[in-house]
Amino acid sequence: MILTVTPNPSLDRTYEVPSLDRGEVIRATGERMDPGGKGVNVSRAVAAAGRRTVAVLPLGGAPGALVAELLDQQGIEVAPVPVAGATRSNIALAEADGVLTKINAPGPELTDAERELLLETVQRQSGDASWIACCGSLPRGLAPDWYADLVARTHAAGARIALDTSGPALLAALRERPDVVKPNAEELSEAVGRPLATVGDAVKAAEELREMGARAVLASLGADGQLLVSDQGAWFGSARVDAVRSNVGAGDSSLAGFLIAGGSGPEALASAVAHGAAAVQLPGSVMPTPSDLDPAAVTVTADLPADRELTEPVS
């Protein structure tokens, strides 16, 4: 079982539009409504793969009730933490050329009691978990070291934890040595305080995160592929993608694929790349099923292409 923790979940509405023209009436060609938040998306991807998952998340108001209902419809067990504020609603506009515009609401502010109840719920649900995936931004009311506290409690209970967050929350959590951290290129650049122009730059940055406490780094480099750097070695993975339809939740699908495949080594990286590549070819934040995966399109190598320039360098 993979347990996910989403401190700031959302109700996500995705509209497919031909193009985004400011000040004009835009007629959508398709729409979806999904439970959102990075940890929620990991649970959705795990469930789509036919594996058991439990989602821990604070829920409030009518949007929160709808998130729980949608998760239940997808076969995901929900461990809700009731909060007074309403769960946020987000909007994504997906253009035909693959450009995505997202409008994310701030979400409710959690009280001290709600913050502690969230930690207690994770601890109570973690007994059967092979992995705990803690993902996304922190809502108002949670200090940047909240994830660090969660990592410490998780390790004290003997569980493994994967962390997908950024900024001060990521840096604070590194001191507690999370088993895996999953930054994208921008988050990786922010963590080390310098630009990334090549795959080699990303490898060096990942190694620095390990020096700061991360036991392994699974880094998403967008269209260029993914990196895995751990004490077992370093690998680079990429996949052929015929057409990008939406990248919403693709990174979360990658993390799910990584954890499903054991969470370490080149086989897990290959699974992460396959899941991410499949996700970007699906509409909205639809998560891939096993039939959507194309393992033959994935390449994983320990011969790192250090000089390869990133398609989207981070300045």
N, C-alpha and C positions, 0 to 999 in steps of 0.2 A: 504494500500500500504506500502511495506517495501522498503525504500531507502537504497542503499548501496554505500559506498565510498571506492574506491580502489586507493590509491595514487600511487602504483607501479604495475600496471597490467602487464600481460604477455600473450604471445602466447605459449601454452604448447603442447609439443609433448611427448606422452607416448608410449614407446615400451615395449611389453611383451617379455621376453627372458627366455629360459630354465634356464640359470645361467649366472653369470657375471664373465668372465675369462679375466683378464687383458692381453693385448698384443695379443689377439686372435680375429679372425673375428667371430662376433656373429650374427646369423641369427634370426631376430625377428619373433615371431609366431603371433603377432598382433600389431597393431598400431592405435593411435588416435591422433587427433589434436583438442584442446579445447581452448577456451578463459580462461585465468588463472588469478590468484590473489585471495586472500582470500575473499574479498568483492564480486568479480565477481562470485565466487563459491556459496556464500550465495544467490545471485540473481538467479543463475541457479537452486539451490535447491528450492527456493521459487516458481519459474516459473514451475518447475516440479510438484509441489504440486497444480498447477492450480491457484496460487495467483498472483496478480499484483505486479511488482517490477520495480524500476527504478535504473539503475546503473550509478553512476557518476564516471568518470575516465579520467585521462589524456591520450590522444592517439596521436601517431605520426608515420609517415612513413608507409611503406607497412604493417608491422606487426600490427600496430594500426588499419589500415583500415580493415584488416582481422578479428581482434578481434571484431570490431563493427559489421561486417557482420555475424559472427558466433553467436553473441548474438542476433541479430535481427532474425536469423533463429530459435532461441529457444524461441521467443516470449518475449524477454526482451527489455524494452525501454531503450535506451542509451542516456545519457546526456553527450556528449563528451566535454572535455576541450582540445582544440588543443595545442600541444606543438611542439617545433622545433625538439627535439630529437626523435629517433625511439623507439617505444615500445619494451621492451626486449623479447627475445625468450628463453624459458626454456626447458630442456630435463629431462625426468624421465625414468628410466629403472626398470621395475617391473619383478622380478624373480618369478619363479613358486612356490617357497616356501614362498612367501609373502614379501620378503625383497625388499625394494625400495631404489634406488640410484637416487638422484636428483642433477641436475646441474642448478643452478639459476644464470642468468646473472644479472649485477648490475642495469641495466635500465638507462634511460636518466637523466640528471641533469636539474631540473626545475629552471627557472628564477624567480626573484621576482614577475614579472607581472603574470607569469603562476601560481605561488603559490597563489596569491591573487584571481585570476580568479577561481581557484579550490574551494576556500572557498565561493566565491560569488555564484558559481553554486550550491553548496550544499544548501546554504540558499534559493536560488530561487526555488529549486526543493522540498524543505522540507515541503511545506504547507499542502500537503495531506498525509504525511507519519505518520503511526502509530508508526513506529520505524525507526531509522537511525542506520545502522550497519556500523561501520568504522573499516576496517580490513587490517592487513598486515603490512609489513615493510614500512618505509618512503624512498622515492627515494632521491638521492643526490639533495641538494638544499633546502630540508625541514629540519628545526631544530627539535630536539627532542620534543620541546614544541608545535609543530604544532597541534598535536592531542588535547592538552590541550586547545588551542585557539578554535578549532572546537567544543569541548564539551561545552565550555563557550557560544559560539554563538548559539549552538543548544538549550541549556537550556534557553537562553534569548528569543528564538523564541517559547518556550513552547513545544518542542518536546523531546521525550525520545531517549537515545542513548546507543547502545551496542558497546563495544570496544574490539577488538581482536588484540592486539599487544603485544610487549614485551620490555624488557630492559628499557633504559632511557625514551623512548616514553611513556611506560605504567606508570612508576613512576611519570613522569611529569603530566600526565593526571589525576592521582588520586586526585590531589588537587581540580579539578573541579567537582568531585563527579559524574562520569559516572554512569548511571543507572544499567548497567551490564558490568562486564569485564569477558573475557573468556580465561584464560590461560590454557595451558596444564601443565603436571606435571613439566616438565623442566623449563618452564617459571615461574611457581609458586615458584619453588625452588630458581630461580635466583632473583625473586622479594623480597623474605624474607632473602636471603643470607645464607641459610643452606640446608642440604640434607633432602630429604623426603624418609622415608623407609616404612611407613605404611599409611593406610587411615587416621588414627588419626593425623599424621603429616600434611597431606594435609588439613584436616579440620582446624587445628590451623593456618596454613599458609593463608588459605582463610579468616579466621576471622581477621588476621592481615591486609590483603588487605582492608577489610571493615573499620578497624580502620584508615587506611591511606586515606580513602575517597570513595572507591567503595561502592555503595549501595547494590549490590548483586554480588556474584562470582559464575560463572558456570565454574567448573574446569574439564577438560578432563584428566582422569587417564589411558588412553590407553585401553588395554584389560581388565583392572580391573573395568571400569565403569566411572561414572561421579558424581560430587558433585554439589549441589546447596546450597549456604549459603547466607541467606538474613535476614532482620529483621523479617520475618515471621517464620523463623526456618531454619533447616538444613536437607537435604535429600541426600540419596545415591541411585543411579540408576545403574543397570547393565542389560545386555541382553545376551541371548544365541546366539552365532554365529557359524554356521556350518563350514564355511571355509572362510578364509581371502583371497581375491583376490587382492585388492589394497586399501591402506589407504589414497590415494591422495584425499584431499577434504573432508574427513570424518568429521573432526572437524568443517568445514564450514557448512556441511549438518546438523550437530548437532545444531549449532547456529541458522540456518534457522528453524529447527523444534521447537526450543525453542521459537523463536519470533512468528512463525505462531500460536502457542498455547497460545499466550498472553504474554509470557515473564516473568512469575512469578509463583511460587508455584509448587507443585509436579506434577501436570498434564503437565505443560510445560517441566519439567525435563524428564518425561516419553516420551514425544514427541521428545525431544532432543536425548535421548538414542535410541529410535526406528529408527530415521533418521540416526544416526551415525552407528548403527549396520547394517542397510540395505546398506549404502554406501560402507562399507569395503568388502561387498560380490559382488560388481559390478566391472567391468573392468575400468582401468584408473581412470579418475575423473568423471565418469558417476554419475549423481545425482539421487537418488531414487524417484520414483513416488509413489502415495498412494498404488498401488498394490504391491510394493516391501516391504512395511512395515509389520512387524509382532508384533503388540502390545502385543500379548499373550506371547511373549518371553521376555518381559520387566518386571523387578521387581524394584519397588521404595519403599524405607522404610525410616522412620525417626529414626529407630533403627540403628545408624551408627556403622558399623563394625570397630571400631577404631583400634583394634589390628591386623587387617588383613594386612599382608605384601604385598607391591606392587610387581606385577610381574616383573616390570622394575623399581626398586628403582632409585632415582636420587641422585647421590653422589656429 
